[in-house]
Amino acid sequence: MTELTRKRPEYRNINAFKDLTTYRLPAAGWVSILHRASGALMFLLLPLIVWLFDTSVSSEISFEQFSAAFSVGLGFVPGWLFKLVVLALIWAYLHHLIAGLRHLYMDAFHAVSKGFGKSSAIATLAISIALTLLLGAKLFGAY
């Protein structure tokens, strides 16, 4: 078969329900998406962060209210759900920080290669999840 008669590749639109479920995103892609998601989560929970900080440092009475939010709850939100939201915030902060440091390192030292991208992405995921589990255990009273 000559080069002129060879069949050319066919490009088509993807079917989101069929094709996206079979697509395997590389680790660097997951870190990139989660970096954006963690930044959005921190931005959306910024009023909660400000309230947590203000309540924890204003006075002894407000600190007791802060502590009670984690054990008894706050309003209609039970304490365990409040802890889960704070745990999600802890993950968002840790992941965003570690992924940001990864990007700064790659920018500063021109460490842009497929191998380094994969290994640093896996390290980012592992470190952020491990630290989140460690701090989550402390939050839920394991130690």
Secondary structure as GFF3:
##gff-version 3
##sequence-region A 1 143
A	DSSP	alpha_helix	16	19	.	.	.	ID=ss1
A	DSSP	alpha_helix	27	44	.	.	.	ID=ss2
A	DSSP	alpha_helix	46	57	.	.	.	ID=ss3
A	DSSP	alpha_helix	60	71	.	.	.	ID=ss4
A	DSSP	beta_strand	73	74	.	.	.	ID=ss5
A	DSSP	beta_strand	77	78	.	.	.	ID=ss6
A	DSSP	alpha_helix	79	109	.	.	.	ID=ss7
A	DSSP	alpha_helix	114	139	.	.	.	ID=ss8
###
